[in-house]
Amino acid sequence: MPIERGSLLFTAVDVAGHPELEGRSVHEAFRENERRVLAVGEGSVPPAAAGDTLAGIRYDRATGFDWRPVHGRVLRAGDRVVLATSRQGLDVLMSGVQPHPGRRRERAGE
C-alpha cells in the first residue's frame, strides 16, 4: 500500500458498527491509500488485552485469524479484522466522515 511520506498503521477493529466494513467483502472494504484488510478473526478479545488493539494476536494458527482471507469473504458483526491503514484511512473508519473530494486530489498532487 503506497503511503509516500505518511505513516502506515496496524490495528485490530471489531467490524460491528463500522459501515465501511460490516456487510462488505474483504475486497469492498479495501480503499486505495487508506486501508487494507490483512486478517479476519472472531470478535472476542481477552479482557487483559482490551487497552491494546493488537495485544494477544500472535503470528500462529492458535489465534483463529485467517491471514489470507478470500477477497469475496463478507465481513460480519461478529468479526474482528487486522488492518493496515494510513492515518487518514483510520480517521475515516473511526469517525465515519469522508474527507472532501477536493482534499484528496490536493494530497495526491503534493
C-alpha positions as a Markdown table, in Angstrom:
| # | Residue | x | y | z |
|---|---|---|---|---|
| 1 | Met | 0.0 | 0.0 | 0.0 |
| 2 | Pro | 1.8 | 3.2 | -1.1 |
| 3 | Ile | 1.9 | 5.8 | 1.6 |
| 4 | Glu | 4.6 | 8.1 | 0.3 |
| 5 | Arg | 5.6 | 10.4 | 3.2 |
| 6 | Gly | 2.8 | 9.2 | 5.5 |
| 7 | Ser | 2.7 | 6.6 | 8.2 |
| 8 | Leu | 1.4 | 3.0 | 7.9 |
| 9 | Leu | -0.6 | 2.0 | 11.0 |
| 10 | Phe | -1.7 | -1.5 | 12.0 |
| 11 | Thr | -4.7 | -2.0 | 14.2 |
| 12 | Ala | -7.4 | -4.6 | 15.0 |
| 13 | Val | -11.0 | -3.5 | 15.0 |
| 14 | Asp | -14.4 | -5.1 | 15.6 |
| 15 | Val | -16.4 | -5.0 | 12.4 |
| 16 | Ala | -19.7 | -4.3 | 14.2 |
| 17 | Gly | -20.9 | -0.7 | 13.8 |
| 18 | His | -18.5 | 0.2 | 11.1 |
| 19 | Pro | -20.5 | 0.7 | 7.8 |
| 20 | Glu | -17.2 | 0.8 | 5.9 |
| 21 | Leu | -16.6 | -2.8 | 6.9 |
| 22 | Glu | -19.8 | -4.5 | 8.1 |
| 23 | Gly | -21.7 | -6.3 | 5.3 |
| 24 | Arg | -18.9 | -5.7 | 2.8 |
| 25 | Ser | -16.5 | -8.2 | 1.3 |
| 26 | Val | -12.8 | -8.0 | 2.1 |
| 27 | His | -12.3 | -6.6 | -1.4 |
| 28 | Glu | -15.1 | -4.0 | -1.0 |
| 29 | Ala | -13.6 | -2.9 | 2.4 |
| 30 | Phe | -10.3 | -2.1 | 0.7 |
| 31 | Arg | -9.7 | 1.6 | 0.0 |
| 32 | Glu | -6.6 | 2.5 | -2.0 |
| 33 | Asn | -4.1 | 4.6 | 0.0 |
| 34 | Glu | -6.4 | 4.3 | 3.1 |
| 35 | Arg | -6.9 | 0.8 | 4.4 |
| 36 | Arg | -6.4 | -2.9 | 3.6 |
| 37 | Val | -7.8 | -5.9 | 5.5 |
| 38 | Leu | -4.8 | -8.2 | 6.4 |
| 39 | Ala | -6.6 | -10.8 | 8.6 |
| 40 | Val | -10.1 | -11.7 | 9.7 |
| 41 | Gly | -10.9 | -13.5 | 13.0 |
| 42 | Glu | -13.5 | -13.7 | 15.8 |
| 43 | Gly | -14.6 | -10.5 | 17.5 |
| 44 | Ser | -13.6 | -11.6 | 21.0 |
| 45 | Val | -10.5 | -10.1 | 22.7 |
| 46 | Pro | -9.3 | -11.2 | 26.1 |
| 47 | Pro | -10.2 | -8.6 | 28.8 |
| 48 | Ala | -6.5 | -8.1 | 29.7 |
| 49 | Ala | -5.8 | -7.1 | 26.1 |
| 50 | Ala | -8.6 | -4.5 | 25.9 |
| 51 | Gly | -6.3 | -1.5 | 26.1 |
| 52 | Asp | -4.1 | -2.6 | 23.2 |
| 53 | Thr | -5.9 | -3.4 | 20.0 |
| 54 | Leu | -3.1 | -5.8 | 18.8 |
| 55 | Ala | -2.5 | -7.4 | 22.2 |
| 56 | Gly | -2.9 | -11.2 | 22.2 |
| 57 | Ile | -2.7 | -11.5 | 18.4 |
| 58 | Arg | 0.2 | -13.9 | 17.7 |
| 59 | Tyr | 1.5 | -14.9 | 14.4 |
| 60 | Asp | 0.4 | -18.6 | 14.7 |
| 61 | Arg | -2.6 | -20.7 | 13.9 |
| 62 | Ala | -3.9 | -20.7 | 17.5 |
| 63 | Thr | -5.3 | -17.1 | 17.2 |
| 64 | Gly | -8.2 | -18.1 | 14.9 |
| 65 | Phe | -7.2 | -15.3 | 12.5 |
| 66 | Asp | -7.2 | -16.0 | 8.8 |
| 67 | Trp | -4.2 | -14.2 | 7.5 |
| 68 | Arg | -5.1 | -14.9 | 3.9 |
| 69 | Pro | -8.8 | -14.0 | 3.7 |
| 70 | Val | -10.6 | -14.7 | 0.5 |
| 71 | His | -11.5 | -11.4 | -1.2 |
| 72 | Gly | -15.1 | -12.4 | -1.5 |
| 73 | Arg | -15.5 | -13.1 | 2.2 |
| 74 | Val | -18.2 | -10.9 | 3.7 |
| 75 | Leu | -17.3 | -9.2 | 7.0 |
| 76 | Arg | -20.0 | -9.7 | 9.7 |
| 77 | Ala | -20.7 | -8.0 | 13.0 |
| 78 | Gly | -19.0 | -10.9 | 15.0 |
| 79 | Asp | -15.7 | -10.5 | 13.1 |
| 80 | Arg | -12.6 | -8.7 | 14.1 |
| 81 | Val | -10.2 | -7.5 | 11.4 |
| 82 | Val | -6.5 | -6.6 | 11.4 |
| 83 | Leu | -6.0 | -3.6 | 9.1 |
| 84 | Ala | -3.1 | -1.7 | 7.6 |
| 85 | Thr | -4.2 | 1.9 | 7.3 |
| 86 | Ser | -2.9 | 5.4 | 6.6 |
| 87 | Arg | -3.7 | 8.0 | 9.3 |
| 88 | Gln | -6.4 | 9.4 | 7.1 |
| 89 | Gly | -7.9 | 6.0 | 6.4 |
| 90 | Leu | -8.1 | 5.2 | 10.2 |
| 91 | Asp | -9.6 | 8.6 | 10.9 |
| 92 | Val | -12.3 | 8.0 | 8.2 |
| 93 | Leu | -13.0 | 4.5 | 9.5 |
| 94 | Met | -13.3 | 5.6 | 13.2 |
| 95 | Ser | -15.2 | 8.8 | 12.6 |
| 96 | Gly | -17.3 | 7.7 | 9.6 |
| 97 | Val | -16.6 | 11.1 | 8.0 |
| 98 | Gln | -15.3 | 11.1 | 4.4 |
| 99 | Pro | -12.9 | 13.9 | 3.5 |
| 100 | His | -14.0 | 16.4 | 0.9 |
| 101 | Pro | -13.1 | 15.0 | -2.6 |
| 102 | Gly | -11.0 | 18.2 | -3.3 |
| 103 | Arg | -8.8 | 17.5 | -0.3 |
| 104 | Arg | -7.9 | 14.0 | -1.7 |
| 105 | Arg | -6.9 | 15.5 | -5.0 |
| 106 | Glu | -4.7 | 18.1 | -3.3 |
| 107 | Arg | -2.9 | 15.5 | -1.3 |
| 108 | Ala | -2.4 | 13.3 | -4.3 |
| 109 | Gly | -0.7 | 16.2 | -6.1 |
| 110 | Glu | 1.7 | 17.0 | -3.3 |
